[in-house]
Amino acid sequence: MLPSGSLYDSIITIEVGPKPPKAYWLHEGILCHHSLYFREALRGDSSESQQKVIKLEETEVKVFDAFKNWLYTGKLFDTSTLDDPKVFDVLCKIWIFGNRRGVPGLKNAAADAFIDQSLRLWILPDELFLFIYDNTSNGAQLRTLIADLLVLSRDLLEMFTRLDGSLVERYPKQLLLDVLRSPMHKDLRFQSIASKIFIGKMDRCKYHDHRGPDEI
């Protein structure tokens, strides 16, 4: 859903990335509507509220670009970005940004895009599993999504019979436990199913944060 006209109010400055940062000029109302973090920063007695400037030195520009695009269009990227397998890295960072900044709608958009890209490119980015688990907590929807995608797209019998050092290095121990606990086994009976049909029928609501910014 696109922002209502009443949210296009005063303009604030967001400085993103290390020095020299990239400056963004966004509507305060839109930011506060979607994000608990920005609402608390801009509606309180902090220096950010007085100066109408927020600095996000640890945030990557490409992540904030997607956030800005989502705020105003409801989409994370343009279509050309979707052909690049590296988009998984950005999607994970977008989800983590949304989680830390209290933007549940952004997290949900990133989760949906992750599923779409898995289907589109038929890739599951193993190299990101450690990063995901290092930057999320137990029960995070992104962890649940990764575990379920593994169940639906990998030969788990083969995977768990070769628990060698390389597997342990690439897969966090908690991820392996999450895979074993995944309810997707109920339908697959621990068989190898590398089918887009099952992933296409996933209930995406399971991977969404259904809270509003006021409820976080």
Secondary structure by P-SEA (a helix, b strand, c coil): cccccccccbbbbbbcccccbbbbbbbaaaaaaccaaaaaacccccccccccccccccccaaaaaaaaaaaccccccccccccccaaaaaaaaaaaaaaaaccaaaaaaaaaaaaaaaaacccccccaaaaaaaccccccaaaaaaaaaaaaccaaaaaaaaccaaaaaaccaaaaaaaaaccccccccccccccccccccccccccccccccccc
